[in-house]
Amino acid sequence: MIYVGIALGILLIIGIIVLLMWSYKNKYDFLFIKIKEADNNLDILLQKKEEILFKLVPILEKAKIKDIPLVIKLKSKRLDHHELYNELMELTKEFLELIDDYEGKLDMDKLEPLLDKLNENENDLRAALKYYNENGEKVNYLAHKFPANIVNIFSHYQNVELYKLEKREYFDNRVEEIK
């Protein structure tokens, strides 16, 4: 009789461990689904940002501005989302500096809608990056938390590389008009 009690106790403990591991595996899977969703959104938003920057080039060329950043070079590079994000942020910064420097030469009627789209894209991109980073931080936390780290070891989950969010001054020429 005592052996049956011990056997049932061992089975109960094994059952609890299996349920615990299964629940952590489900947490990992759910977080990776969220990260994949955010990654897909980021892909779309980064493509839109790149298209907006492409549309800025003819306006700057028409104003005979030299030293226009080469957006075309991004097409030839094979970049992951992190590298593309960093490149696009640098290009955006360069474009906005050029626009600020040559504001009097530029056709602001054509430029304003593109800048509005760029700012809107930036807001959407920031929200998607925040969502991605929040879920990535949860995965990275679980990878070091007991007993979830055991599931991580057996399932070979990788830590998630997080985005570095940069603050950007928004370009808005209407501020000058108000003054």
C-alpha positions, 0 to 999 in steps of 0.5 A, a space after each residue: 500500500 505504501 508503494 502505491 502511495 509513493 508511486 502516485 506521489 511520483 506520478 503527481 510530481 512528474 505530471 506537475 513538472 510536465 504541465 509546468 514545462 508545457 505551459 512555459 513552452 506555450 508562453 515561448 510559442 505565443 511570444 514568438 508568434 507576437 514577435 513574428 507578427 511585429 516583424 511582419 509589420 516592421 517589414 511593411 513599415 520599413 518598405 513604406 519609409 523607403 518608398 517615401 524617401 525615394 519620393 523625396 529624391 526627385 523633389 530635392 533634385 529639382 531644387 538642384 541640391 547636391 549631396 542627396 543621400 543615396 537611397 538606391 544603395 539600400 536596394 542592392 544591400 541584403 540587410 536584415 530588419 535591424 540593419 535596414 532600420 538603422 540605415 533608414 533612420 540615418 537616411 531620414 536624418 540626412 534628408 531632414 537636415 537637407 530639407 531644413 538647410 534648403 527650405 527656401 529652394 524646395 517646393 513645399 507644396 509637394 514636400 509637405 504631404 511626404 513629410 506628413 507621411 514620413 512622420 506618420 510612418 515614424 509613429 507607426 514604426 515606433 509603435 511596432 518597434 515598442 511592441 516587438 521590444 516588449 515581447 522580445 524582452 519577455 522572451 529574453 527574461 524567460 530564457 534566464 528564469 527558472 524553470 523556463 530556462 530548462 524549456 529554453 535549453 531543450 527547445 533551442 530558443 534563441 534570445 531576441 535581438 532588440 531594436 535601439 529606439 532613437 528619439 528624432 526631432 520631427 520636422 515641421 515647417 508649420 512651426 516657423 509659419 506660426 512664429 
